[in-house]
Amino acid sequence: MSLSTEHIPATAEGQLSPRPTPRRVPKKQAVTARGRRIRRRIWSIVPVFTFVGIILLWAIIVWAFNIPQYLLPSPVAVFKELVTSWGLIWDNTLTTLLEIALGFVIAIVIAIPLGLLIALSMPARQILYPPVVVLQLVPKIAIAPLFIIWLGLGIDSKVLLTVLMSFFPLLISSISGFQILDTRLLYLTRSMGASQWETFRFLRFPAALPVIFAGLKTSATIAVTAALVAEFVGSTKGLGYLLLQATNTLNVPQVFAVLVVLTVIGIVLNYLVEFAEWLLTPWQRVKYN
C-alpha cells in the first residue's frame, strides 16, 4: 500500500514539507489565565459581602446598644416597613424615576453635542462657554424655588433642576474627551486621505468615549440627588416628598426604607452606565482579561 502525498504541501524545490502542527498554549500560561479568571470572579462578589457585612454590623450595633427604633431602626424593622408600605413607596418611586430619567437624558442630549462644539470651535468656546460657567456658579438649590414659581409643583420643575445639576460635569468631561486626541494622529489621518467624518467616527469619538463615560457616572449620581432636592423644595409626590412626610411624623423606619430605595436606584443607574460603557468601548475590556 502506497502513501498518498496529494494533500501534503510541497516546498519550492519540490520536496515535501511537514504538515504544520497546531500551536499549543503552554501549561503554565493556561494555569495563569485560569487563576486570573478565578481571582476576577472572587473579586466580583466582594462588594456583595461588603454590603452584607455593613447590614450585619448595623444590626449588631442596634442590638448591643439597645438603640430605640425612633432613633435607629434595625435592618429587620426597615425590611418590614418596605414590605408593609411597598405600594406607597413604589407609587412614589415611579414619579422620582421619571424625573431622574427625563433630566438625565435631556442633560446627555444637550451636554455631549455642546461639548463637541466647544472643543472644536474657537468661536463657540468664547461665546457659549463663559455663560455656561456662570450658570454653573449659581447655586441651583437657591434658585429651585423660582422653578416652582415659574413651572409649578409638577414634574417640569423637577426635571429642569435635574438637568441643570447633572449637565455641567458631563459637559466638562465631553470637552476634555473631544480635546484629548493627539494632533499627530490627526495629521496622520489627513495624510492618508480620511475625511472629517471618518476621522471623527473612527478616531476622535472612540478616544473621547472613556472620558465621557466618566462624566456620565458622575452626572448619574447627581441626577438622583437633584430629583430628590427638587422634591424637597416643593412637590406633592415622589420619594423626596415621602421622605419629608415620614420625617415630619417621626416614622424613622419609613425614612430608612426610602433611603434604601434611593440607594438601589443610584446603584442600578451606575451599573447601567457601566454596561453601556462596556458595550461601546470593547477595546477597554482587554485590560481586564
Summary of the structure (lengths in Angstrom):
residues: 289
radius of gyration: 28.1
end to end distance: 51.1
largest distance: 99.3
contacts: 804
relative contact order: 0.10
helix: 79%
strand: 1%
